[in-house]
Amino acid sequence: MDTYLFIEIIESVSGITFIRDDVFEDVKVRIYEGLNGRMVIIDVSDEDITTRTCMSHLTKLGIEYLIKALFPKEDLEAVIAPSNISKN
């Protein structure tokens, strides 16, 4: 997924808080706080973000319900076992 598209998606969710832009060892990142108080750091130096990383960030931010909406079933099956996919 395009990194900036992913950022637009999470920023559109009410309750997700942008903390700051930062640079760690020449890597530009954005830091967000989720609905559950957990933080994620997104590397904006890369154009694309992997499906696995997107799923991890969505879960950590407390918005894992977006996983099924954003990724086709085939993508999910390639990343996690089908028995772990929520039936909701």
Secondary structure, DSSP 4 states (H G I P E B T S, - for coil): -BHHHHHHHHHTSTT-EEEEEEEETTEEEEEEE-TTS-EEEEE-SSSB--HHHHHHHHHHTT-TTHHHHHS-HHHHHHHS-GGGS---
